[in-house]
Amino acid sequence: MIEVEGLSKRYGPVAAVDDLTFTARPGRVTGFLGPNGAGKSTTMRMILGLASPDGGRALVGGRRYRDLRRPLCEVGALLETAAPHRGRTGYAHLLWLARTAGIGPRRVQEVLELVGLPDAARRRVGGYSQGMRQRLGLAAALLGDPGIVILDEPANGLDPEGLRWLRGLLRGLAAEGRTVLVSSHLIGEVGRTADRLVIVARGRLVADADTAAFTGDLEDEFLRMTGGVR
């Protein structure tokens, strides 16, 4: 599982993350929600060892990310800021990642099929739509068949059919016993998929409960908790 304990991060006078604690458990989709600037991406970067916390700790499978022996095979991640080289084909991008982790080309083809990109695999990424690039990022996150999946705004760029596909993918990953943490500022979309919602605002936790506990209108509750900021 993912354990965030008293996590804090400041950038000068700004507290991007402020004493944040929550847990994402196996077999469940945990929605990590908050308005833009709430600290979601910073938290995910600290979980993945890309930023150092000023306080607290973040563990994946009981260890710090930097202590994992085969990180790509234990934690799959899609960060909103990640972007493959535009001159590479989708297949070449995934094959390069696979080789760094000792993963064979058969798995590359499997994840391309899984995300619906087999026909575009030999095209250069520069010619992909935003939705296709998002699917390629999801393929990269799943390349190592990880038990923990961390996705930052995975719905960005997807059309309605793509959103339905994404919901099915996330539910399927959780049904296989994986830990799935998904960030978003779209409460309505994540509320249709997540088993549990962790809501943050201005770097602090404002709610952590099973989705079923939010009995009212999710959009209204989200706005109330976050001070009316979308």
Phi, psi and omega in degrees: 000174177255127180239120176247121187231109176057034186288134180219145177207128178243145170239097186063232181280354186265126174271098181290321176224132190229097175053053186269132178224128172194168180228137172247124189255158179297151177077012182222150169264118178257119177274127181251102194244152175170161178293166176303135181086009182280348180107008183295308182295321178298319178298314180296322178296324177288322176301322184269008177073015180270350175217144182266129179288151173277341178199156179078190181207161177227128182238144174237119184060031178083004181227160171289147183304319184292347179266358179289138182283320178230077189303321182294334181267356179246324180226120174257137186221143170233114177258145184300330183274352182289141180211126177287162177297127186292339181275348179273155170282161177301319180297315181297321179299312181291322180296321177298315177297318182299317182295328178293340182246009180070030180259136184280165183295337179299321179293327177301314180294324180298315183286330174297320176294318183299321183264004175079032181241020184298325182285341181257005188298328184265005176270153179288142183299332179299338179264004180281148169286169178299319179296322178292321177295324177295318178295322177296320177297322176294321177299318179296321180295329184264000188303318183272011182052052189283155176276344179236130182233125182239117186234125181259109179053054183291344182279349182301129176086355181271140176279175182306319178295321178296323178295319177297318178299317181297318178301317179295321179298312182296317178296322179295319179298316179294321180297335177279001178093010180278157172269123184238117177245121185234121177266151177191158169255006181257090185299321183297317181293311182292326179298339179277351186238320190284146172276329182222146180241126173249116186247131180235154175211132181052038176083356184246151177287131176242344177197145178208100186201160173301146182304324181297339181285343178273089190277341181269197177290122185298320180298316180294318180294321179298314180296321179295315183293325184262013177075026177081012181260124178276000000 
